[in-house]
């Protein structure tokens, strides 16, 4: 399967979302087996994902 990279901007989260909350949200995606690697380079949270899921 082709690797896809998901870019999450910190602006995509609400103002009171801290980096901890962002990482928490990203972590459950990883638990679901969707994310392989995560790196944070402000203002981006970069996630290499196995498959794209639509977050509702």
C-alpha positions, 0 to 999 in steps of 0.5 A: 500500500502506498504511504500517505502523509497527513499534515495537521496544522496546529491551527486546525485545532481549537485555541485551547488545544495544547500540544498534549491534546493534539498528541492525545488525539493523534495517539488514538489514531495510532492505537487504531493502527492508522498512523506509523510515524509522527513528528512535530515541527511547529506549526505542523504535526506530521503523521505518516498514515496507513489509510486515511479515515474521515474524522467526524 
